[in-house]
Amino acid sequence: MSLGLDSCVVLLTQCVFFLLGWMFFVRHLFRDYELRHYGVQIVFGLNFTLSCTMFELIIFEIVDYLDKASRYFHWYLSLYLMLFMVIILIPFYLVYFFLSNSRHFPAHWVRPLSFGVWLAYIGLFWKLGDPFPIHNPKHGMLSVETCVSRVGVIGVTIMALLSGFGAVNYPYTSMAIFMRSVTHSHIQHIERKLQQTMDMITTKKKRILMAEREAERQKRQAQHEQGGGWWDRMKKLSTYTPPGSLENIPLLRQDVSALEELSRHLFVELQDLQTMRERNEWSRTWQGQYFNFLGYFFSMYCIWKIFISTVNIVFDRVGRVDPITKGMEIAVHWFGLNIDVVFWSQHISFGLVGAIVVTSIRGLLLTMTRFFTWISSPKSSNFIVLLLSQIMGMYFISMVILMRMNMPVQYRTIITEVLGDLQFNFYHRWFDVMFLVSALCTIGILSLLHKREFEPN
Amino acid sequence: MSTTTLDRVRILVLGDSGVGKSSLVHLMAYGQPLQQISYTIGAAIEVKLHEYKEGTPTQRTFWIEFCDVGGTHAHRNVRHVFYANTHGIILVHDLSNKKSQGNLTNWLREFMDRESGNAKLRESTWEDQSGSSDHLDTIDVNIPLLVVGTKQDVASETHALPLHQKRSFIAEEYLTEEIQLNCQDERSVMAGSSASNKLCRFFDKVIDKQFYRRDVKAASERRRL
């Protein structure tokens, strides 16, 4: 039976994906932490596997690899499992972890409380669809389309925010004209200041400790002397206590906290300078120069994309033809090339979709790793990994929705059929809006930071 | 007794972010657990008066300065500022997280490489995590070390074996003393407890090395600690 055979093939590839996801998790994401909850790792691996399966099925659709019926079957299976994980399993797990990590609730309350919060989350999730024009009265409450439409909104938002930020940030970090030159002597100067501050903190802390000890000693002596006879009182008169041993302890403490704050400022400034110097050195290498060159192209692309998004929104324009077919049209009509459209469109689609999928997965995983190392702590590492799995699931589902636009009409059928009758144009419009917002915000923030760096000079 | 008449030794406290270095240093310096826990940016300094060879005729008071260096990854290119002029190192790991123990070798290597100002060198000590404990030659260390495992209360909830039976790899490697304690419990460093004795011995060793053993420095260099 061909379904069985095809299923074996798909299952094999799924095992490969699961292994890849597992290795990524252990080697890169969870590098500094010991794994105790295997459930978290399994959830992450399953999410990754299902996402990769969906992309793989798209590619199979383009090259027409497996039997059509089995493709559809696996599509439905992956989609249902994915939706189950993203809407039901992971949020429940998240709430459970959050509540059990915070110390406010006693242990036996955690489970029913997390169930209650999860129900509230489901209610919110439903309400999410109201302000957007995605509700189709034909579909019921619990159908796949309603779920996918809502998940799609969230996913597309995340995608657009990330692309907007990435498109602006990449030229800024790799192009040399934005980098400031930092001299070695400047860094040494700040280092010396930091060391002096640390020495001052040490001296003041020693003085505080000595003063406290002295105060203790005098207090004990005073207690002693209260019960003494006339001989002890004579002794007290003749002993000479050197003055000036009483220091103003609260004033010293204030000084110390001010100095500690200063040392932190100096440290952060030193770190900024050192990072800038390392970037300068890197930009002088071959790799740096290559990235700098690419940066110019990328900034062009970024400006063009912002312009096109604005045009799309203002003129309410929705592209109907995908870039591949359009490219073919231009090649045939304008350049008069005699090419076999069907053959080439299939291969180019395959190449384009493959490239998009691979770069997106890689980009998302890299971003996740960086975000994770920046923000995680031993207590919250499980929670953050689950959050990342959730985001990854939503991201990949919406990528499938958006990718439909990039494929020629004959390949769009599988996505349209499986995902149902969604308002695909809305998602593109929403992506444009969020991309614009994100890019402009990033430009604003980066220019503020850049100006602040130049001011002290 | 003024501050300038006493000699001082400087002890560095190293370890991954979040293992409990600041709590440990606060406990050692003040005898009380730290209440407000937050991530250390840069470094924090605490001081303590220590009686060298207490109870013997050669008893002297020394200042011990603890330099607790923040362990976040992002700050690794500037940390070397604090490594100068160090007489002893306390390596801290989290008993409930085995990975933090494996990273201690990287911390040691980063400290020994502090002389080189090459950023790439510092990067490479951290990137290759996977076989790092297998094919590494024991680094030549001539500074007294002490290994401390924290969060003993958390770890003993989850492990089956009693922890005091396990010695960490790095303590075996460098033949150092090892302490396991709970930084939130002030009884851990009460006078007379085993942790407190080991700490006193370590401080004495550091002071010894710095002030009393200058002439036998050649002998200690021959011996790989």
Contacts between the chains, C-beta under 8 A, distances in Angstrom:
chain1	res1	chain2	res2	distance
A	27	B	130	7.2
A	31	B	99	7.3
A	31	B	129	6.0
A	32	B	16	6.4
A	32	B	99	5.3
A	32	B	100	7.3
A	32	B	103	7.0
A	33	B	97	6.1
A	33	B	99	5.9
A	34	B	96	7.5
A	34	B	97	4.7
A	34	B	98	4.7
A	34	B	99	5.3
A	36	B	158	7.0
A	191	B	81	5.3
A	194	B	42	7.8
A	194	B	81	5.9
A	195	B	81	6.7
A	195	B	84	7.8
A	198	B	43	7.0
A	198	B	45	6.1
A	198	B	67	7.9
A	198	B	82	7.5
A	201	B	45	5.3
A	202	B	45	5.3
A	202	B	47	6.4
A	202	B	65	5.7
A	203	B	3	7.1
A	205	B	45	6.6
A	205	B	46	6.9
A	205	B	47	4.8
A	206	B	3	4.6
A	206	B	47	5.3
A	206	B	63	6.3
A	207	B	3	6.1
A	209	B	47	6.0
A	209	B	48	7.9
A	209	B	49	6.7
A	210	B	1	7.0
A	210	B	2	7.4
A	210	B	3	5.8
A	213	B	49	7.7
A	260	B	44	7.3
A	263	B	42	5.8
A	263	B	43	7.6
A	264	B	41	4.8
A	264	B	42	5.3
A	266	B	42	7.7
A	267	B	41	6.2
A	267	B	42	3.3
A	267	B	43	7.6
A	267	B	75	7.5
A	267	B	78	6.8
A	268	B	41	6.8
A	268	B	42	7.7
A	270	B	78	5.1
A	270	B	81	7.1
A	271	B	74	7.5
A	271	B	75	5.8
A	271	B	77	6.9
A	271	B	78	4.7
A	274	B	77	4.9
A	274	B	78	5.3
A	274	B	119	7.7
A	275	B	77	6.8
A	278	B	77	6.7
A	278	B	119	5.2
A	281	B	119	7.8
A	373	B	73	5.9
A	374	B	74	7.1
A	377	B	17	7.7
A	377	B	18	5.4
A	378	B	18	4.8
A	378	B	94	6.8
A	378	B	96	7.8
A	378	B	97	6.0
